[in-house]
Amino acid sequence: MALKTKSGGLGTLRVLSQDRDLNYEVELEVMRSGLNNNRWDYRNVERYAGTFRGTPILCAYVDGQIGDGHNMAEVMTPDGKTRYSFTDPTAERIVGMIYDDPSAVHTEVRNGETWLIAKGKLWRFYHPELVDKIASQRKMEVSAETDIQQGHKDGDVEVFEAWKGLGVTILGDQVAPAVPGANIRALAAMRNQFQEMKLRAASYKHEKGVRVLSSKSLMKKLAAMFEGYRILGVNDAGTKVLMLDSNFAPCAYEIREDDHGVFIPERVVSIPLRARYAFGDEELEVDVSELLSDLVEEALKRAKDAEDSREVAKNELANLEAQLTAMSERENARRTKACEDAVKRELDTAQRNLSVDAALADDVLADIQSGKYMNSMNADGEWVGDAQAVDAFMAKVGRLQMNAAQEKARLKTHYAWETGLAPNSSGGDDLAAAIARISD
């Protein structure tokens, strides 16, 4: 036996909020256990509540009237009996669905009766006028659509022990009672359409939607208004804003004309971001905002650790550079002294053997002090600055010796009276004397 039932007007739909695509988040009191106005008694509500997961939310819309119910009316047959007439069983339209995840449906006990509570969404992309009109009323009655698997009669009461949820119908104010078997065929016929609409809803992106801010002046204006928030996007009119709060959680805000540019924090709406994964028949859900918050917190921690490490490395580098500078200064001082000592040793030898003036080494010693030989290296990378400084000094000594030799040779060609020497004199014009004269 299959029944389509109305929960005595006790079930309700309540609009909670809108998501980023402007679809409506809704909460439904689908049905309750116990005897209802139709003399039906649903048992085992907790056991079968989950069968409403992933089922459609339906609504009839005829001649501008919302919630035309089950599209039926009482008519008089020629034999005088009253019956229900369905003018168009398929006129009920799919306007949304109950979420297909474990957290979407639960039960609550109120005054001894078990209520079946569900959360879902009304889709705007298919019937925007209808859905907006439903949402504008904020709260409407609903009827549970069920397929009865097992039941029995208890006097005039129908007791339903095993059943399955097929969907929920949004009702209008003037709706005739539900009828056993009504529209079960219509629901079955709509199954393919419902699957197609679920796929559309999953992939749907609002054509206008929001765009990334491109106006720098508008960005500055909004940034000043929403201090403490990071603006992500805004609509073309500049009235609807997506942003991140200080905890990096996504949220939305609508700017109204009567706000006069004043930000009202109480109107900030959190945007639920969910990630789901199905393990066979069981689904797990993760709040992406919390995940992002954890990731941001971890990223900030890593950034701080990296900054601390960078500061430590910076200090270590400064210490190493100071040590390297000190070592370079010590090495430079050592090389300078090594050059000076080597040249002075050669100067001392030259003075003892050749009677040269100490000033002969002044130019080389000045070059040593200026650092000329500080980085003198051989092919093997060994420092040879001291040897090069000695070579430079010895070159001066060599030139001096050459000049002295030339002077001596010149004197040998002169007559005695030209040199002022007595005959048979040895002359005393040896190399040292020549160098001494040249040096003078």
Secondary structure, 3 states (H helix, E strand, C coil): CCEECCCCCCEEEEEEEECCCCCEEEEEEEEECEECCCCEEECCHHHHHHHHCCCEEEEEEECCEECCCCCEEEEECCCCCEEEEECCHHHEEEEEEECCCHHHEEEEEECCEEEEEEEEEECCCCCHHHHHHHHHCCEEEEEEEEEEEEEEEECCEEEEEEEEEEEEEECCCCCCCCCCCCCHHHHHHCHHHHHHHHHHHHHCCCCCCCECCCCHHHHHHHHHHCCCCEEEEECCCCCEEEEECCCCCEEEEECCHHHCCCCCHHHCEECCCEEEEEECCEEEEEEHHHHHHHHHHHHHHHHHHHHHHHHHHHHHHHHHHHHHHHHHHHHHHHHHHHHHHHHHHHHHHHHHHHCCCHHHHHHHHHHHHCCCCCCCECCCCCECHHHHHHHHHHHHHHHHHHHHHHHHHHHHCCCHHHHCCCCCCCCCCCHHHHHHHHHC
